Amino acid sequence: MIPFAEAIASRKVFIIDGAMGTQLSARGGTPGPAANLNCPELVKAIHAEYKRAGAHIILTNTLTANRIALEHAGLADKIREINETGVKLARQAVGDECWVCGDMSSTGKFLEPLGDYTEDQFYDCFAEQAAILAKAGVDLIIIETMTDVREAAIAAKAAKAAAGLPVIACIAFDPAKNGEYRTMMGDTVERAVEELADAGADAIGANCGTIDPIEMSEVIARMKSFTNMVLVAEPNAGKPELAAGEVTFKLSPEEFAEGVVRCVEAGATLVGGCCGTTPAHIAALASRQL
């Protein structure tokens, strides 16, 4: 594989893999970064299936493996082992045929004045995880499922400095009034574009949230109106629905792929899936002429 920085500069469409957490649950595993230690063969098998489905970019199972999030789970002493193993499993599954992307997300806590954490504490937390992932051999970093643009910008800045690799930053949006989209914290699409660009992200976009792929294409189109940066879209397999006490996602692979094609038409060149997506969803996307 060529260096990822060259790949995104080409503005060609590349496919990111799909969900890990919902796939672990569906196959009898426990979702979360501890699965790297508790059921490594299952994690590796899911990575391999996404590769066979046509994904070019495979995300490590390290989404919530930063120190602050792991402290809450009682796993802070395993931060290095969890992250290093996550990279190793992805690399074993796909070799050099895909880019391995270090996956990072929120601490799950709030910054001052809403919470107890300072910007410096968040920066150090994200820098630590990014440095571990980079040393373990990832090709790039993605910061995703962020509902606070301020936190996402800190994470992007820290990851760029600590890893020295391309950094993608994605925000989770929800429908708002008058056809707009905002984060849980009330951040607009325009603010997300401005702050993530200022933080040094190499590509920005949207993932997860409570929007479907068609609505995500509208978010991407709005981002496109504010920037010429590389844009990323990773929608869920439809809107989350509660059934029998469980959150479900009901879009078929073909319906999902059709929505992601709309995201490409809106300007996204890095596209994949988030919650509820499966290797079948990614295969349906890979079969399209993107």
C-alpha positions, 0 to 999 in steps of 0.5 A, a space after each residue: 500500500 502507498 502511504 496513506 497521505 498520498 492516497 487521500 491526496 489523490 481524492 480517489 474513493 476509499 472504503 473504510 470497514 464497518 461496525 466492530 461493536 455490534 459485530 462482536 455482540 452478534 457473534 457472542 463476544 462482548 463489545 469494547 476494547 477488552 475484546 482484544 484480550 478476551 476474544 482476539 480470534 473473534 476480533 481478527 476474524 471480523 477484521 478479515 471479513 471486512 477485508 474480504 468484503 472490499 474495505 481498504 481501511 481497517 479500524 483497530 478495536 481501540 475506540 474507547 481505549 484511552 486512559 480516561 475511558 479505561 479508568 472508568 472500566 477498571 482497565 487503565 493498567 492495560 492501556 498499552 496491551 489493549 492498544 498494541 494488541 488491537 493493532 497486531 490483530 488488525 495487521 495479522 488479519 489484513 497484512 499489507 493489503 489494507 491500511 490499518 487505522 488506529 481508532 480513537 474516540 471520546 473520553 466519556 467525560 466533560 471538559 470544564 466548566 461542565 465537567 472536571 477535566 481540563 484541556 491539558 488533561 484531555 490532550 495528554 490522554 489522547 496523545 498517549 493513546 495516539 503515540 502507542 498506536 503509532 509505535 505499534 504500526 498503524 498507518 493513520 489515526 481516526 478520531 470518531 463518534 465525537 459529540 463535542 467539537 471542542 474535545 474532538 479538536 483537542 484529540 486531533 491536535 494531540 494525535 497529530 503531534 504525538 503520532 506524526 501520521 495522517 489524522 481523520 476527525 469525525 463528528 456524530 450529528 443529530 437532526 435539529 430544527 429547520 433542517 439543520 444538524 447539530 451535535 449532542 453538545 449543540 455544535 453546528 456543522 460549520 463550527 465542526 469544519 472550522 475547529 477540526 481544520 484549525 486543529 490540523 486534521 487531514 480529513 474531516 467528516 461525520 459518523 454515527 449519530 441519530 441520522 441515516 445515510 441520506 441525512 449524512 449526505 446532507 451533512 457532507 454537502 454542508 461541509 463541502 460548502 465550507 471547505 475543500 478538505 477531504 471528507 469522510 462519511 461513516 453512517 449507521 445502518 439506518 437510524 437507531 431503533 429500540 426493540 425489546 430493550 435493544 438498539 437495532 439498525 435495520 437498513 439492508 446492505 443495498 439500502 445502506 450502499 445507496 445512501 453512501 453513494 449519495 454521500 460520495 455524490 455530496 463530496 465524501 471520498 472516504 466512506 464506510 459504516 458505523 453501528 449496525 453495519 456488517 461485512 455484507 453492508 461493506 460488500 454492497 458498497 464495494 460493489 458500486 462504481 464509486 
